[in-house]
Amino acid sequence: MSEGNKTRVAVLGGGLGAMSAAFELTRTAALRERFEVTVYSQGWRLGGKGASGRNRAVGDRIEEHGLHAFLGFYRHAFTLMEEAYAEWLKQPDNPFQSWTDAFKPQYQISLGEWHDGTWKAWNIDVPPLPGRPGDDAGRPGKLGYLEQLVRWLEARVAALTVHAPSSSPLRTHGVIAEIEEAAHAVWIHGFLGEIGAWLARVADSLRGLGDDLRRLVLLVELGIAVVRGYVVDVLFSPRGFRAIDDLDFKAWLVKHGASQAVAWSPPVVALYDLGFAWTRGDTSDPSCAQAAAGVVLQVAMDMVFACKGAPLWKMQAGMGDTVFSPVYEVLQQRGQQVKLFRRVEDIRLSADGRTIDEIELTRQVDLAPGVDAYTPTFPVNGVVSWPSEPFWDQIADGAAIAARLAEAGYTLESAWCHERAGTETLVRGRDFDAVVVGISVGELPRIARQLVKRVPSWGVAITSAVTTPTQSMQIWLDRDIEALGWTHGETIMTAYSEPFDTWGEMSHLLVRERWPATHQPRAIEYFCSALPETPDMNDPADAATPRRVEDRVRATGAAYLQSCAGTIFPLACVPGQSGLDFDRLIDLEDRPASQRIAAQWTRANIDPTERYVLSPPGSIDHRLRPDDASITNAVPAGDWTYATLPAGCAESATESGKLAAQALIKRL
């Protein structure tokens, strides 16, 4: 124990799971009298997969790991933001005085739809929804979900009947919570049978009446399968959504009557793209899209029936700026420590395997003479921001290290980087009493070998976890979105053309960047997707890997823009072609159009800590619970553990960190 008998907690990792745990452990003055937290994180910034950086050489532009947004049904993530922003002692010029300044509602969602040999945008405008994100009031229960599902289905059938050549099967009814559940099942099956029979009679005539009606028919067919499957498999099961996690979602839909075309229609594809749910990142084959049916259904139901305010909430700066800056600064205010430039190399157990006794760290750099503490952030238009590379002037031999890394083609965050100023061994009883293991699961086989081998619950969870590399691209253009040809308003579109299946219109970020007057962008566009995995990505001995894969992603991005930009940017294409005119791309060096892709931001997320955590069929029950007590002085935290929504997302990571902290508080 430390002075004053405080329990010293070593939090390993800088992502949302780790930071949520650190926040929860020190939430109150009473807890701060009990716990003393030190966060250990590699590199120069916090954030993990959610880290972002400001490129100080290029307009202080925001450079992300990918396209980030909070879904409107997130509870724990929004609660963390609300509490952090409320406690944070901000500068008066910070534009984010509350979380509602840092997050804004996104009401339109778009789906890409391949139909009649061309891509079409299926734009879904959602009206403002009741409630406030983070507020769990009014969340549907099992019967509530069913009631809303039936009402949703009824509304779409009613919309079709206006154009149908025969009368609708709709009757005056409603799903009443007081009715016996068994009666529900009988009634629902009869109701679905009527709708299905009616639709079979009229579907062909409806399909010829334009995109809107064709899509309504598809939604009704999809809705019938979902309602039937929900009643048969979920409603009466004590496991709820978890009862169907051994099946892939597509297969589950087919099991309950959906055709193959419906089971792989744009609304379904969008759910897979949302979770990068492609085995080995292979987006070329629908059979490689694999996701636990219960997880996907849970996301879909909450997206439609449990969102507050809006289906999506866009961050108003980089994720590092909007999410991790307030949490970091609040921890500083609370007197807790964050030690950057510490890479965990080994987690060692006691002889009996019951406690973590030692943690071996690499200290990546030392501070420059006269620098007592590293300052990791700086203001950009009042926003507390993280740079895209360290402040080398604060680091001993910083210029030389920067040159070495630039030549090698990787950063201090890379698994291929072995920059080392020294080593540190943290010892139980001297440096820590308890541990939060908040490092992403892809890295744990390397640094937690003893836990994998000697602790069954940890070993099963770590070895059964499935991850995938991802890729992203950001481009800055010299025309606004309408002048580029997109006239449907601000949106996020998914289920679009591979290899970048998701696009976000992000021009609202222009006010957060500082471009020179001679090169002012008018639009910012983000793209991301899973990245097809190749054997060369996983060779830790080949130092050329990061640059080679980054070059591959950049070339893929250029080819994508030259072939697929026409659907979303029809007025920015090369005359007579469907590809983007690269003269539209902003480049401070004013290079020829053919070279301007080099001035944009592309990223290959191939590091073990950056790979996206998937939820394939049969994997959910193997996840480790954040309160697992197999190691008496340690808990796991992150989106690879078991949470209310067991999926790779900010909500799961935040809840996991909170549960892990609460388990430690109770245990210690």
SVG drawing of the C-alpha trace seen along z (x, -y; Angstrom):
<svg xmlns="http://www.w3.org/2000/svg" viewBox="-60 -34 80 57">
<polyline fill="none" stroke="black" stroke-width="0.4" points="0.0,0.0 1.1,-3.6 1.4,-6.3 -1.9,-6.8 -2.8,-3.1 -4.1,-3.9 -4.4,-1.0 -2.2,-1.7 -3.8,-0.7 -1.7,-0.3 -4.0,-0.8 -2.3,0.7 -3.4,-0.9 -4.8,-4.2 -8.0,-3.2 -11.6,-3.7 -11.7,-0.6 -8.6,-1.6 -9.6,-5.3 -13.1,-4.5 -11.7,-2.3 -9.4,-5.0 -12.2,-7.5 -14.5,-5.2 -11.9,-4.3 -11.4,-8.0 -14.9,-9.2 -15.5,-10.6 -13.3,-12.1 -13.9,-9.1 -12.6,-6.8 -9.6,-9.0 -8.8,-8.5 -8.8,-4.7 -7.2,-4.5 -4.2,-6.0 -4.2,-5.4 -1.3,-5.4 -2.0,-4.9 0.8,-3.3 0.4,-3.8 2.8,-3.4 3.5,-6.3 2.8,-10.0 -1.0,-10.1 -4.1,-8.4 -6.9,-6.8 -5.9,-3.3 -8.0,-2.6 -9.8,-5.9 -6.6,-8.0 -6.5,-11.0 -3.7,-13.5 -3.3,-17.0 -0.8,-17.3 0.9,-20.5 2.7,-20.7 -0.5,-20.4 -3.1,-22.8 -3.4,-21.2 -5.7,-18.8 -7.3,-16.0 -6.0,-12.5 -8.0,-9.6 -7.8,-5.8 -11.1,-5.8 -14.6,-7.2 -15.9,-7.5 -19.4,-8.3 -21.4,-7.4 -24.7,-5.6 -27.7,-7.1 -28.4,-4.1 -25.0,-4.3 -25.6,-4.7 -22.2,-4.3 -20.2,-6.2 -22.5,-9.2 -22.7,-9.1 -18.9,-9.2 -18.8,-12.2 -21.4,-14.1 -19.7,-13.5 -16.2,-14.3 -17.3,-17.5 -19.2,-18.7 -16.1,-18.2 -13.5,-19.4 -12.1,-22.8 -11.9,-24.2 -10.4,-27.3 -13.0,-30.0 -12.0,-29.8 -12.6,-26.1 -15.6,-25.7 -16.6,-22.5 -18.0,-23.7 -20.3,-20.7 -20.7,-17.4 -23.5,-18.8 -21.0,-21.1 -18.6,-18.3 -21.3,-15.9 -24.0,-16.9 -26.9,-14.8 -26.7,-13.1 -30.3,-12.5 -29.7,-11.1 -28.2,-7.7 -27.6,-6.5 -27.2,-3.0 -25.5,-2.1 -27.7,0.1 -26.5,1.9 -29.6,2.1 -30.1,2.5 -26.3,2.3 -25.7,-0.9 -25.1,-2.2 -28.0,-4.2 -28.1,-6.1 -30.9,-5.0 -31.2,-8.0 -33.1,-7.5 -34.1,-10.7 -34.8,-10.1 -36.8,-12.9 -35.4,-14.1 -36.0,-11.3 -37.2,-11.8 -34.8,-11.5 -31.2,-12.4 -28.3,-10.1 -27.1,-8.3 -30.5,-8.3 -31.8,-4.7 -35.4,-5.7 -37.9,-4.1 -35.6,-1.4 -37.7,1.4 -38.0,4.7 -38.5,8.0 -42.2,7.4 -41.5,3.7 -39.2,4.7 -41.9,7.0 -44.5,4.3 -42.3,1.8 -41.3,4.3 -44.9,5.1 -45.8,1.4 -42.8,0.8 -43.9,3.6 -47.5,2.4 -46.4,-1.1 -44.6,0.3 -47.4,2.5 -49.8,-0.4 -47.5,-2.5 -47.7,0.3 -51.4,0.7 -51.9,-2.7 -50.5,-1.2 -51.5,2.4 -54.0,3.9 -55.7,5.9 -56.7,5.0 -54.3,5.1 -54.5,7.8 -54.1,5.2 -56.6,5.4 -57.3,3.2 -55.0,4.6 -51.9,4.0 -49.5,5.9 -50.6,5.4 -48.1,6.2 -50.7,7.7 -51.5,10.5 -50.0,13.9 -46.7,14.4 -47.9,17.7 -50.9,15.9 -48.5,13.4 -46.8,16.2 -50.0,17.6 -51.3,14.2 -48.0,13.1 -47.6,16.2 -51.1,15.7 -50.5,12.0 -47.3,12.7 -48.9,15.4 -51.6,13.0 -49.0,10.3 -46.8,12.9 -49.6,14.3 -50.9,10.8 -47.4,9.7 -46.9,12.8 -50.0,11.8 -49.1,8.2 -45.3,8.0 -44.6,8.3 -46.9,5.5 -45.4,3.3 -41.8,3.9 -42.4,2.2 -43.5,-1.1 -40.1,-2.7 -37.3,-2.6 -39.4,-3.7 -42.0,-0.9 -39.4,1.7 -37.5,0.8 -40.7,1.0 -41.4,4.5 -37.9,5.5 -38.3,4.0 -41.6,5.8 -40.0,9.1 -37.1,8.4 -39.5,7.4 -41.5,10.6 -38.3,12.7 -37.1,10.6 -40.4,10.7 -40.9,14.4 -37.3,15.1 -37.6,12.8 -40.8,14.6 -39.5,18.1 -35.9,17.7 -35.5,14.7 -38.8,13.7 -39.2,16.7 -35.5,17.5 -34.0,16.5 -30.8,15.7 -32.6,13.1 -30.4,12.0 -27.6,14.3 -29.8,17.3 -28.9,16.9 -25.3,15.9 -24.2,19.3 -25.7,18.5 -24.6,16.0 -27.2,13.2 -27.7,13.9 -28.3,17.6 -30.7,16.7 -32.8,14.6 -32.9,17.4 -33.9,19.8 -37.0,17.7 -38.1,17.3 -36.0,14.6 -34.8,15.1 -31.1,15.0 -31.6,11.6 -33.4,10.2 -30.8,11.7 -28.0,9.9 -29.9,6.6 -28.5,3.1 -29.9,2.9 -28.3,6.2 -25.0,5.4 -24.9,2.1 -25.0,3.9 -22.0,6.0 -20.1,3.0 -20.8,1.2 -18.9,3.8 -16.2,4.5 -17.6,8.1 -15.6,9.7 -13.4,12.7 -9.8,11.8 -11.0,8.5 -12.2,10.2 -15.0,8.0 -15.0,9.7 -17.2,12.6 -20.5,12.3 -19.8,15.7 -16.9,14.1 -19.3,11.7 -19.8,13.4 -21.4,11.9 -23.3,13.4 -27.0,13.1 -27.9,12.0 -25.3,9.2 -26.4,7.9 -30.1,8.1 -29.4,6.3 -27.7,3.5 -30.4,3.3 -33.2,3.2 -31.5,0.6 -30.7,-1.5 -34.4,-1.6 -36.1,-1.5 -33.7,-2.7 -31.7,-5.7 -32.1,-9.0 -32.0,-12.3 -30.6,-10.9 -29.4,-7.5 -25.8,-8.8 -23.9,-11.6 -20.9,-13.1 -17.9,-14.3 -17.1,-17.9 -13.3,-17.4 -11.1,-14.3 -12.0,-11.5 -8.8,-12.2 -9.9,-15.8 -13.6,-15.2 -13.4,-12.0 -9.9,-11.5 -8.9,-15.1 -11.7,-15.7 -11.1,-12.3 -7.3,-12.9 -7.6,-16.4 -10.1,-15.3 -7.7,-12.6 -5.0,-15.2 -7.3,-17.5 -7.9,-14.5 -4.2,-14.1 -3.8,-10.9 -0.8,-10.0 -0.5,-9.2 2.8,-7.9 3.2,-7.9 6.0,-6.2 5.6,-3.0 5.1,0.2 4.2,3.3 6.4,6.3 5.4,8.9 2.8,9.5 4.1,12.0 2.1,14.1 3.0,15.2 4.1,18.7 0.6,19.8 -0.9,18.0 -3.3,16.0 -1.8,12.5 0.0,10.3 3.4,9.8 5.5,7.9 4.9,5.9 7.9,5.4 7.9,2.1 10.0,0.6 10.6,-3.1 10.5,-4.2 12.1,-7.7 13.6,-9.9 12.7,-13.5 15.0,-16.3 17.2,-18.0 15.2,-20.6 11.8,-18.9 10.3,-17.7 7.1,-16.3 5.9,-15.7 3.1,-17.9 1.1,-15.9 -1.6,-18.3 -1.8,-21.7 -4.8,-24.0 -6.1,-24.3 -8.8,-27.0 -9.3,-26.5 -9.7,-22.7 -7.4,-20.6 -5.7,-18.5 -3.2,-15.7 -0.5,-16.0 0.0,-13.4 3.6,-12.8 5.3,-13.6 6.6,-17.0 10.2,-16.1 11.6,-19.2 10.5,-17.7 12.3,-14.4 16.0,-13.6 17.6,-13.2 14.1,-13.9 15.2,-15.1 17.4,-12.0 14.6,-9.6 12.1,-11.4 14.5,-11.0 15.0,-7.3 11.2,-6.6 10.5,-8.6 13.1,-6.6 11.7,-3.4 8.1,-4.3 6.4,-3.7 5.8,-5.5 6.3,-4.9 2.8,-3.2 3.8,-0.6 4.5,3.0 7.4,2.9 9.1,0.1 11.7,1.1 12.9,-2.3 14.1,-2.0 15.6,-4.4 15.5,-1.8 13.3,0.7 11.2,0.6 9.9,3.4 6.8,2.6 6.6,4.8 3.5,5.7 3.7,4.1 6.2,1.5 4.7,-0.1 1.2,1.3 -1.3,3.3 -3.9,4.0 -3.9,4.0 -6.5,3.1 -5.5,4.9 -6.9,2.5 -4.7,3.3 -6.5,4.5 -6.8,8.3 -4.7,8.6 -1.6,7.7 -2.3,9.9 -0.9,13.2 2.5,11.5 2.6,9.7 0.3,11.9 1.7,15.4 1.5,16.6 -2.2,15.5 -3.0,17.4 -1.2,20.5 -2.0,20.6 -5.4,19.0 -8.2,20.8 -10.8,18.0 -8.2,15.6 -6.6,18.1 -9.9,19.1 -11.0,15.5 -7.7,14.3 -7.1,17.3 -10.7,17.4 -10.9,13.6 -11.1,12.7 -9.9,9.4 -9.5,7.9 -7.3,5.2 -9.1,2.1 -8.3,-0.7 -9.3,-4.4 -8.9,-7.4 -9.5,-11.1 -9.5,-13.6 -9.7,-17.4 -11.4,-19.0 -11.6,-22.5 -15.4,-22.5 -18.2,-22.1 -20.3,-19.0 -23.1,-20.4 -20.7,-21.6 -19.2,-18.1 -22.6,-16.9 -24.1,-15.4 -27.4,-17.2 -28.9,-15.1 -27.4,-16.8 -25.0,-15.8 -24.9,-12.0 -23.0,-8.9 -23.3,-6.1 -22.5,-2.4 -23.1,0.8 -21.4,-1.0 -18.9,0.2 -15.8,2.1 -13.0,1.7 -14.1,-1.4 -17.7,-0.5 -18.4,-3.4 -18.3,-7.1 -18.8,-10.0 -19.4,-13.7 -17.3,-15.4 -17.0,-19.0 -18.2,-20.3 -14.6,-19.7 -13.3,-22.5 -13.7,-25.1 -11.5,-22.9 -8.5,-23.0 -6.1,-25.8 -5.3,-25.8 -3.5,-28.6 -5.6,-31.1 -4.1,-29.9 -5.2,-26.3 -8.6,-26.4 -10.5,-23.1 -14.3,-23.3 -15.1,-19.7 -13.7,-16.8 -14.7,-13.2 -13.9,-10.1 -13.8,-6.5 -13.2,-3.3 -13.7,0.5 -12.2,3.8 -8.7,4.4 -8.1,7.8 -5.5,9.6 -2.4,11.0 0.4,13.1 2.9,10.3 0.9,8.1 1.7,10.4 5.5,10.7 6.9,8.9 10.5,9.4 9.9,7.6 10.4,3.9 9.2,2.9 5.7,4.2 4.0,0.9 5.2,-1.2 4.4,1.5 0.9,2.0 0.3,-1.8 1.4,-2.2 -1.0,0.6 -3.9,-1.2 -3.0,-4.5 -2.9,-2.9 -6.2,-1.2 -7.7,-4.5 -6.6,-6.2 -8.1,-3.4 -11.3,-3.6 -11.7,-7.3 -11.0,-6.9 -13.7,-4.3 -16.4,-4.8 -16.6,-8.5 -19.2,-9.2 -22.2,-8.1 -21.5,-10.5 -19.5,-13.3 -20.9,-13.4 -19.9,-17.0 -16.2,-16.4 -15.5,-13.7 -13.1,-13.7 -15.3,-14.7 -16.8,-11.5 -15.5,-9.3 -16.8,-8.1 -13.7,-8.9 -12.8,-11.9 -10.8,-14.6 -7.7,-14.7 -7.3,-18.4 -10.0,-18.8 -7.7,-17.5 -6.0,-20.0 -2.2,-19.7 0.0,-22.3 2.8,-21.4 0.5,-21.8 1.8,-18.6 0.3,-17.4 -3.1,-15.8 -1.8,-12.3 0.4,-12.7 -2.1,-14.5 -3.3,-11.3 0.0,-11.5 -1.2,-14.7 -4.3,-13.0 -4.5,-10.8 -4.6,-7.0 -4.1,-4.5 -3.7,-0.7 -4.7,0.4 -2.6,3.6 -1.0,3.4 -2.3,5.9 -3.6,3.1 -5.4,1.5 -7.2,4.4 -11.0,4.3 -12.5,6.8 -15.2,9.0 -18.2,10.9 -18.4,14.0 -20.9,16.8 -20.0,19.0 -17.5,16.6 -19.6,14.6 -19.7,17.1 -15.9,17.2 -15.5,13.6 -14.0,12.7 -16.2,10.9 -14.8,7.6 -15.4,8.8 -13.5,12.1 -11.7,12.9 -9.3,15.6 -6.5,13.1 -7.2,11.7 -5.5,8.3 -6.4,7.8 -9.4,7.2 -9.7,7.0 -11.2,4.0 -12.0,3.4 -14.4,4.2 -13.1,7.8 -14.7,8.6 -18.3,9.5 -20.6,6.5 -24.3,5.7 -23.4,5.3 -20.5,7.8 -19.1,6.1 -16.2,4.0 -17.4,0.5 -17.0,-2.5 -20.1,-1.6 -18.7,1.9 -15.3,0.6 -16.7,-2.1 -19.1,0.3 -16.3,2.8 -13.9,0.3 -16.7,-0.8 -17.6,2.7 -13.9,3.6 -13.4,0.7 -16.5,1.5 -15.3,5.1 -11.9,3.8 -13.6,1.4 -15.8,4.2 -13.0,6.7 -10.4,4.4"/>
</svg>
